[in-house]
Amino acid sequence: MRYLLGGMLLLTVIVLFSGLLPNVEDTGSGEGGGDTSMIFGIWCGLYLVASALTIWDAVRGARRGDLAGLRRGAVFVKLAGIPFFVLNFLFLWLITTGLLFFGIGFLLAPIAVVWTYLVMLPTSAYGIACLVVLRRTGTTSRQFLTTNLILHLVFVGDVVSTLVVATRTGAALRTVPRAPRPAQVASDHPPGSLSAQGGRAF
């Protein structure tokens, strides 16, 4: 589940580079415009479902206090999304620049930015969940929570903040005492001792 969103972003980049989608030239001439619109609509629907599942999983992990799982999910989805957002920025910049000659580039640019931002938001779910658990356990300050929460909602800053939160989460996990192994318990309390007999002396 925690690799769903990042996997979808990586798969999108692979498909774009594989040449399976209609050519931009065909789309512009009207030959492949319908297919491209349909593919884009399907992608948005699938991404919406993946985003909802990701947010649900992040909330569930935060309630359980699963810092290790949330940390893995946060780092993976952010790093997996880097190629997608770089390619998305370059593609939208080329399209917007080209449409400026037709006078509609200024209308497309805000729409493209809003759409990209909405795609980015769900990728911050696991990082925000980590922040909630860290603050709830008293591992971080309120200032750390507020600063990184804001950064998680900003382009580029979200990646930097995720790495910072992941580092803090790793440090918190290393300070959690581990439960003793059964063999260690047996060696600490050999048969016949008071502890092994439940504290009763015979």
C-alpha positions in Angstrom: 0.0 0.0 0.0 2.8 2.4 0.9 4.5 2.0 -2.4 1.3 2.5 -4.5 1.5 6.2 -5.1 5.2 6.3 -5.7 5.0 3.3 -7.9 2.3 4.9 -10.0 4.4 8.0 -10.5 7.4 5.9 -11.6 5.3 3.9 -13.9 3.9 7.0 -15.5 7.4 8.2 -16.3 8.3 4.8 -17.8 5.2 4.8 -20.0 5.9 8.3 -21.2 9.4 7.4 -22.2 8.3 4.1 -23.8 6.5 5.8 -26.6 3.1 4.1 -25.8 1.3 7.4 -25.7 0.2 9.4 -28.8 2.8 11.8 -30.2 2.5 15.4 -29.3 2.5 16.2 -33.0 -0.6 14.0 -33.5 -2.3 15.5 -30.5 -1.7 19.0 -31.8 -3.0 18.2 -35.3 -6.2 16.7 -33.8 -5.5 13.1 -34.8 -4.6 11.9 -31.3 -6.3 14.5 -29.2 -9.2 12.3 -28.2 -7.0 9.4 -27.2 -4.7 11.7 -25.1 -7.7 13.3 -23.3 -9.1 9.9 -22.5 -5.8 8.6 -21.2 -5.3 11.7 -19.1 -8.8 11.3 -17.7 -8.2 7.7 -16.8 -4.8 8.6 -15.2 -6.4 11.3 -13.1 -9.1 8.9 -11.9 -6.6 6.2 -11.0 -4.4 8.8 -9.2 -7.4 10.0 -7.2 -8.1 6.5 -6.0 -4.4 5.9 -5.2 -4.2 9.2 -3.3 -7.3 8.3 -1.2 -5.8 4.9 -0.3 -2.5 6.6 0.5 -4.1 9.1 2.8 -6.1 6.4 4.5 -3.0 4.3 5.0 -1.1 7.2 6.5 -3.9 8.0 8.9 -4.1 4.4 9.9 -0.3 4.3 10.4 -0.4 7.4 12.5 -3.0 6.0 14.8 -1.0 2.9 15.3 2.2 4.9 15.8 4.0 2.9 13.1 6.9 5.3 12.7 9.1 2.8 10.8 6.4 2.1 8.1 5.5 5.7 7.8 9.1 6.7 7.4 9.6 4.1 4.6 6.5 5.3 2.8 7.4 9.0 3.1 10.9 8.6 1.7 9.9 6.2 -1.1 7.0 8.3 -2.5 9.0 11.5 -2.4 12.1 10.1 -4.1 9.9 8.2 -6.6 8.0 11.3 -7.5 11.1 13.4 -8.4 11.4 12.1 -12.0 7.7 12.6 -12.6 7.6 16.2 -11.3 10.8 17.2 -13.2 9.4 15.7 -16.4 6.0 17.3 -15.7 7.6 20.7 -15.2 9.6 20.5 -18.4 6.6 19.3 -20.4 4.2 22.0 -19.1 6.8 24.7 -19.6 7.3 23.7 -23.2 3.5 23.5 -23.8 2.8 26.8 -22.1 5.7 28.5 -23.9 4.4 27.2 -27.2 0.9 28.3 -26.6 2.0 31.9 -25.7 2.2 32.5 -29.4 -1.6 31.8 -29.6 -2.4 34.0 -26.6 -3.7 31.2 -24.4 -0.5 30.3 -22.6 -1.3 32.7 -19.8 -4.6 30.8 -19.2 -3.0 27.4 -19.2 -0.1 28.2 -16.9 -2.2 28.7 -13.7 -4.2 25.6 -14.4 -1.0 23.6 -14.9 0.4 24.8 -11.6 -2.7 24.1 -9.7 -3.0 20.6 -11.2 0.7 19.8 -10.4 0.2 21.1 -6.8 -2.8 18.8 -6.4 -0.8 15.9 -7.6 2.0 16.7 -5.2 -0.2 17.0 -2.0 -1.0 13.3 -1.5 2.8 12.5 -1.6 3.2 14.4 1.6 0.7 12.2 3.5 3.2 9.8 5.1 5.6 12.7 6.0 2.8 14.6 7.8 1.8 11.4 9.6 5.4 11.0 10.8 5.3 14.5 12.1 2.0 13.9 14.0 3.4 10.7 15.6 6.7 12.4 16.5 4.9 15.3 18.1 2.5 13.1 19.9 5.3 11.1 21.5 7.1 14.3 22.5 10.1 13.6 20.2 9.9 17.0 18.4 9.0 20.5 19.3 6.0 22.4 18.1 8.3 24.7 16.1 9.7 21.6 14.3 6.2 20.4 13.6 5.0 23.7 12.2 8.0 24.4 10.1 8.1 21.0 8.4 4.3 20.8 8.0 4.5 24.0 6.0 7.5 22.8 4.0 5.6 19.5 3.2 3.0 21.7 1.4 5.6 23.6 -0.8 7.2 22.4 -4.0 10.8 21.3 -3.5 10.6 22.1 0.1 8.5 19.0 0.6 11.4 16.7 -0.5 13.9 18.5 1.7 11.5 18.4 4.7 10.8 14.7 4.1 14.5 13.9 4.4 14.8 16.0 7.6 11.8 14.3 9.1 13.0 10.9 8.0 16.3 11.5 9.8 14.6 12.7 12.9 12.3 9.6 12.8 15.3 7.3 12.4 16.9 8.8 15.5 13.6 8.4 17.4 13.4 4.8 16.4 16.9 4.1 17.6 16.1 5.4 21.0 13.2 3.1 21.5 14.2 0.3 23.8 13.8 -3.1 22.3 12.0 -5.9 24.0 14.4 -8.5 25.4 14.7 -11.8 23.6 13.3 -15.0 25.3 16.8 -16.4 25.6 18.0 -13.2 27.3 15.2 -13.4 29.8 16.0 -17.0 30.6 19.6 -16.2 31.2 18.8 -13.2 33.4 16.3 -15.3 35.4 17.6 -18.9 35.7 15.4 -21.7 37.0 15.1 -21.7 40.7 15.5 -18.0 41.1 12.8 -15.9 42.8 12.0 -14.2 39.4 11.5 -17.5 37.6 9.3 -18.7 40.5 7.1 -15.6 40.3 8.7 -14.1 43.3 7.8 -16.8 45.8 10.4 -18.5 48.0 10.0 -22.2 48.9 
